[in-house]
Amino acid sequence: MKIVEWTDSKCPHCKALVEVMSAIKKRAPEGKLSLEARQYPLDGACNPGIDPKYTDGGLRCLAAKAQICLENAPDYWELREKLFALQSSLTPDTVKEIASSGSVSRSQLDACVNSPETTRRIHEDVVYAQQHDIHGTPLVVVNGREVPPHMAVLYALVMAGGDANAPAFRVLPKPQPTVAHSH
């Protein structure tokens, strides 16, 4: 079963989702789920889906870029959870401290955060979210279907193993056709 989630680093509901997904990952049987984290920063400075007048000075953009830069790191999920755990006190310095506190060095992080490729990846995540008619964060899609970001619902879907005929899936809207993504 594939879960794709779009979050914003300063969104309290996203923090709750990250905590829920951490608990589900620990409890789900091996091989039952694949989790893909995507970025949807609620900041017009880096998200073309948000009016440019709505910006927080780039903090959300920086946190989204840092997460993209950590994706291939062995400690990605741990560092991501730290970022969300400290969301109320995030500053550009704390984002960089957390993101470079593991297997990715500060110089690697800075180079990646400032790369055009990372900016392109945010745009790709935004376009992908817009295919699901995103209205805010978090957005959770399970096997192509948007689902409420609640622990009981997500856990039931994981335990159903992605079976589209399972009762937990029958109450969801039909899957949306999507374009393949390189993420």
N, C-alpha and C positions, 0 to 999 in steps of 0.2 A: 504494500500500500504506500502511495506517495503523498506526502503532505508538503505543500508549499505555503510558506507564510511570508507576508510582507509586514514589516514593522518600522516604527520610528523610535529612535533611542530615547526620546523624552515623553513618549506616550505611556501613561500609567496602565492602560489596558494591555499594551504591548508587553510591559513588564510582567503583568499577570500571566499573559500567554507564554512568555519565555519560561516562567517558573512552572507552569502546567506542563509544558513540553519536556522540561527537564525531568519532572516526576514520571511522565509517561514513558520516556526513553528508558528510564531505570526499571520500569515494571513490565514493559512490553516484551513478549517472547522474542528471542533472537530471530532476526530476519523478517519480522512482521511489519516493520515500517522503515520508510526512508524519509528523512526530513531535509528540506531545502529551505534555507533562510534567504529571503530577498529583502531588498531595501526600498522603502518608500518614505524618505525624509519629508516631513511636513514643513518644508522650507523652500520658498521660491528661488533662492540663490542657486540651488542645484537640481530642483525638481521642476521640470517643465509643466507638470500638471498642477502646480500651485502658483498663484499670482505672485510675481516677483516682489510686490510690496510686503508680502508676509515672509519675513525672515527673522532669524534670531542671531544674526551675525555670523552664521555659518557653523554653529555648534552641531546641529543635526546633520548637516552635510559632512562635517569632519567625522562624526561617529559612524555614519553610513559608509564613508570611504574606508575608515579603519577596519570595519567589519569585512568589507570586500577584500581588503589587503590581507586579512587573516584567514580567509576561507580555506586555504590549503595547509594551514598550520595544524600540527597535531593537537594543539591545545585551543583550537578555535572555539569550541562550544563552552569551555570553561571561561575563557576570556570574555566571550559574548555575554555570558550570564553575569560576570562581574560588572560589565558595562551597565547592564540593565538594573542590577542590584543597587548601583550607585547613581541612578539616573537623576535623582533630585539634587545631587551636588556636582553634576558634571560641569566641567569647564574644558576648554581646549587642552589645557595641561593634563587634567586627569584622564581625558580620553586617550591622549598619547601615552601617559604613564601606564594605564591599564593595558592598552594594546601592545605596548613594547615590553611588558613584564614577563613575557613567556619566550617562545621560540623565535619570534621575529624581533630583530634588533630595531632600535630607534631610527638608525639611518635607513634601514630597509623600509620601515614603515613610512618615513617621511618621503622617500623616493616614490613609493607606491601611491600614497595619498595625493601627491602632486602630479601624477601621471595622467595623460589624456585617456589612457585605457580605463582607468578607474572611473573617471567622469563618464565615459561611454557606458560602462557597466551600470551606473546608476540610472542613466537614461533607458537602458535596456530593461532594467527592473521596473521602472515606471511604466513603460509601454506595455510590458507583460501584465502588470496589475490593471492597467486600463482595459485590457481585454476582458477582465472580469468585472468591469464597471465599478471600480473601487470608489467608495464614498468616504473612506477614513481608514484609520488603522486600529487594530490589526485586521488584515484580510487573511483568511485561511481557506485554502483550496485542497480538498482531499480527492484524489483520483479524478481531477477535473471539475469537481463540484464545490461551490462555495459552501462553507459550513460555519455555524456559530463557533466562536473561539472559547468554548466552555469545556472544562475537563471531562465531565461525564459524557458529553457528546463525542469528543475526540477519542476518549478511551474506548467507548462502545464501537466506534468505527475501526479503531486499531484491532480490537479483539475480533471483529467480524472479518478481519483479514482482507479487507478491500472487496469482499463479495458484494457485487452490485445488487444481488437479490436478497441480501440480508435485511431484516426489518430496519436496522439502523440507517441503511442507505435509502430505503424506499421513501423516506420522508424528505429527502433532499431534492433541490431543483435538479433538472437535467444538466449533464455536463455541458460546458461551453466549448465550442471548437476553438482550439488555440494553435498558434504558430509555434513551430519548434524553436527552442532557444539554446544558445551555446553555454549557458550558465551551469 
